[in-house]
Every structure is written in structure tokens, then in C-alpha cells.
Amino acid sequence: MTDIVFLLLIFFLVTSTLVNPNALKLLLPKSTGQVAAKATVSVSIKHHLDTDTFTYHINGDQAPVPFREIEDDIVELLQNEPDPTFSIYADETVPIKEVVEIMNIAKRNHYKVIMATRPE
């Protein structure tokens, strides 16, 4: 019985490292504080320095979503969640104005929001 539990533990540890919910390559800002809460939806903001434009991606999807459609998509994805929470993944070059606009969506809809960072 102990062997089975040990094998299951190894299996789950190996498979959990393979799961990467954020398919976009973002350079997140560093932080010493980390939150253990899990968000069911993620919004990524990518800054294209060459054109100085921003693209928004929901749940790590490679296809960008226009900003005017983000709120409707988030509301649709979180409508049946008991504790609606989403996370924001933003490049460290993204101006705070862009992040605050996404945070305002959470405030309008009474959602919790997590700002994703990388450990320092």
C-alpha cells in the first residue's frame, strides 16, 4: 500500500511540472510575496516594443482578444464559479495603466484578481 501511495505521489509531482497554463512568453515582474490562491481564468497582457502596442490573451491562448471583448469573455468564463477569481499576467514593460484597466473589470463585476509575478 505504501508503494502505491509513493508511486502516485511521484506521478503527480512529475505531471504537475508539465502543466503550463501560461503559453505566452512573458517576463513577469519580481516579487517576494506569493499568493497560494488559484485563479480559474488568466488574462495576459503582452507589450510589443517594436510597435508599442499591447495584445490581450485569455487563458494563454495565442490568438489575441480585442480589449473591448475581454470583459464579456471573462464574465462568460466566470459566471458559474462560486468564488470568481482571475489572474493578470503582464510583461514588466507593460504600463500600469493597462493593468489597471483589467483590474477595473474585476472591480465592476466583484471578482477577485491576482497579479502574477515571478519569485525573487
URURUR-V849570 format. One record per pair of residues at least 4 apart in sequence whose ideal C-beta (glycine too) atoms are under 8 Angstrom apart, sorted by the first residue. I is the first residue (numbers start at 1). J is the second residue. D is the distance in Angstrom with one decimal. If there is no record, write none. Layout:
# URURUR-V849570
i->I j->J d->D
i->I j->J d->D
This chain:
# URURUR-V849570
i->1 j->5 d->6.7
i->2 j->6 d->6.2
i->3 j->7 d->6.3
i->4 j->8 d->6.3
i->5 j->9 d->6.3
i->6 j->10 d->6.6
i->7 j->11 d->6.3
i->8 j->12 d->6.3
i->9 j->13 d->6.3
i->10 j->14 d->6.3
i->11 j->15 d->6.2
i->12 j->16 d->5.9
i->13 j->17 d->7.0
i->14 j->18 d->7.1
i->15 j->19 d->7.1
i->20 j->60 d->8.0
i->21 j->42 d->6.3
i->21 j->59 d->7.2
i->21 j->60 d->5.8
i->22 j->26 d->6.9
i->22 j->42 d->6.5
i->22 j->44 d->6.6
i->22 j->60 d->4.9
i->22 j->89 d->5.7
i->22 j->116 d->7.7
i->23 j->60 d->3.9
i->23 j->61 d->7.5
i->23 j->62 d->6.5
i->24 j->44 d->4.9
i->24 j->46 d->6.0
i->24 j->57 d->5.8
i->24 j->60 d->5.9
i->24 j->62 d->7.4
i->24 j->89 d->7.3
i->26 j->44 d->6.2
i->26 j->46 d->6.6
i->26 j->89 d->5.4
i->26 j->90 d->7.2
i->26 j->91 d->5.1
i->27 j->91 d->5.6
i->27 j->92 d->5.4
i->27 j->93 d->7.6
i->28 j->89 d->6.6
i->28 j->90 d->7.4
i->28 j->91 d->7.5
i->28 j->92 d->6.6
i->28 j->116 d->5.8
i->28 j->117 d->5.3
i->28 j->118 d->4.4
i->29 j->90 d->7.8
i->29 j->92 d->4.4
i->29 j->117 d->5.4
i->29 j->118 d->7.4
i->30 j->117 d->6.3
i->30 j->118 d->5.7
i->30 j->119 d->7.3
i->30 j->120 d->4.4
i->31 j->117 d->3.6
i->31 j->118 d->7.4
i->31 j->119 d->7.4
i->31 j->120 d->6.2
i->32 j->119 d->7.8
i->32 j->120 d->5.0
i->34 j->117 d->7.4
i->34 j->119 d->6.5
i->35 j->114 d->5.5
i->37 j->85 d->6.3
i->37 j->112 d->7.5
i->37 j->114 d->6.1
i->38 j->85 d->7.5
i->39 j->85 d->4.6
i->39 j->86 d->5.1
i->39 j->87 d->3.9
i->39 j->114 d->5.2
i->40 j->77 d->7.3
i->40 j->78 d->6.8
i->40 j->81 d->5.8
i->40 j->84 d->7.6
i->40 j->85 d->6.6
i->40 j->86 d->7.1
i->41 j->58 d->6.8
i->41 j->59 d->6.2
i->41 j->74 d->6.0
i->41 j->77 d->4.9
i->41 j->78 d->6.0
i->41 j->85 d->7.9
i->41 j->86 d->4.0
i->41 j->87 d->7.5
i->42 j->58 d->7.2
i->42 j->59 d->5.6
i->42 j->60 d->6.4
i->42 j->86 d->6.4
i->42 j->87 d->4.8
i->42 j->88 d->7.6
i->42 j->89 d->5.9
i->42 j->116 d->7.5
i->43 j->56 d->6.4
i->43 j->57 d->7.3
i->43 j->58 d->5.9
i->43 j->70 d->6.7
i->43 j->74 d->7.0
i->43 j->86 d->6.1
i->43 j->87 d->7.3
i->43 j->88 d->5.4
i->43 j->89 d->7.1
i->43 j->102 d->5.6
i->44 j->56 d->7.1
i->44 j->57 d->4.3
i->44 j->58 d->7.8
i->44 j->60 d->6.5
i->44 j->88 d->7.9
i->44 j->89 d->4.2
i->44 j->90 d->7.4
i->45 j->54 d->5.8
i->45 j->55 d->7.6
i->45 j->56 d->5.9
i->45 j->88 d->7.0
i->45 j->89 d->7.1
i->45 j->90 d->4.3
i->45 j->91 d->6.8
i->45 j->94 d->5.0
i->45 j->98 d->5.5
i->45 j->99 d->6.8
i->45 j->102 d->6.9
i->46 j->54 d->6.7
i->46 j->55 d->4.9
i->46 j->56 d->7.9
i->46 j->57 d->6.8
i->46 j->64 d->8.0
i->46 j->91 d->6.0
i->46 j->94 d->7.9
i->47 j->52 d->7.9
i->47 j->53 d->7.9
i->47 j->54 d->5.7
i->47 j->91 d->4.7
i->47 j->93 d->4.6
i->47 j->94 d->4.8
i->48 j->52 d->7.2
i->48 j->53 d->5.0
i->48 j->54 d->7.2
i->48 j->55 d->6.9
i->49 j->93 d->6.6
i->54 j->94 d->6.7
i->54 j->98 d->5.6
i->55 j->64 d->3.9
i->56 j->64 d->6.1
i->56 j->65 d->5.1
i->56 j->66 d->7.6
i->56 j->67 d->5.8
i->56 j->70 d->5.5
i->56 j->102 d->7.8
i->57 j->61 d->5.3
i->57 j->62 d->7.1
i->57 j->63 d->7.4
i->57 j->64 d->5.9
i->57 j->65 d->6.6
i->58 j->65 d->5.6
i->58 j->70 d->7.0
i->58 j->73 d->5.5
i->58 j->74 d->7.2
i->58 j->77 d->7.4
i->59 j->77 d->7.8
i->61 j->65 d->7.6
i->65 j->69 d->5.4
i->65 j->70 d->5.7
i->65 j->73 d->6.2
i->66 j->70 d->7.6
i->67 j->101 d->7.4
i->69 j->73 d->5.8
i->70 j->74 d->6.2
i->70 j->102 d->7.2
i->70 j->105 d->6.7
i->71 j->75 d->6.2
i->71 j->105 d->4.8
i->71 j->108 d->7.6
i->71 j->109 d->7.6
i->72 j->76 d->6.3
i->73 j->77 d->6.3
i->74 j->78 d->6.0
i->74 j->86 d->6.1
i->74 j->105 d->6.1
i->74 j->109 d->7.5
i->74 j->111 d->7.6
i->75 j->79 d->6.2
i->75 j->109 d->6.1
i->78 j->84 d->4.0
i->78 j->85 d->8.0
i->78 j->86 d->6.8
i->78 j->109 d->7.7
i->78 j->111 d->6.4
i->81 j->85 d->7.6
i->83 j->112 d->7.1
i->84 j->109 d->7.5
i->84 j->110 d->7.8
i->84 j->111 d->4.6
i->84 j->112 d->7.0
i->85 j->111 d->6.5
i->85 j->112 d->4.2
i->85 j->113 d->7.1
i->85 j->114 d->6.5
i->86 j->106 d->6.8
i->86 j->111 d->6.2
i->86 j->112 d->7.9
i->86 j->113 d->6.1
i->86 j->114 d->7.4
i->87 j->113 d->7.2
i->87 j->114 d->4.2
i->87 j->115 d->7.4
i->87 j->116 d->5.1
i->88 j->99 d->6.1
i->88 j->102 d->5.4
i->88 j->103 d->7.1
i->88 j->113 d->6.3
i->88 j->114 d->7.2
i->88 j->115 d->5.4
i->88 j->116 d->6.4
i->89 j->116 d->4.5
i->90 j->94 d->4.3
i->90 j->98 d->7.1
i->90 j->99 d->5.2
i->90 j->115 d->7.7
i->90 j->116 d->7.7
i->94 j->98 d->5.1
i->94 j->99 d->6.3
i->95 j->99 d->7.7
i->96 j->100 d->5.9
i->97 j->101 d->6.7
i->98 j->102 d->7.2
i->99 j->103 d->6.3
i->99 j->115 d->7.4
i->100 j->104 d->6.3
i->101 j->105 d->7.5
i->102 j->106 d->7.4
i->102 j->113 d->7.7
i->103 j->107 d->6.5
i->103 j->113 d->5.7
i->104 j->108 d->6.2
i->105 j->109 d->6.4
i->105 j->111 d->7.5
i->106 j->110 d->8.0
i->106 j->111 d->4.1
i->106 j->112 d->7.0
i->106 j->113 d->4.0
i->107 j->111 d->8.0
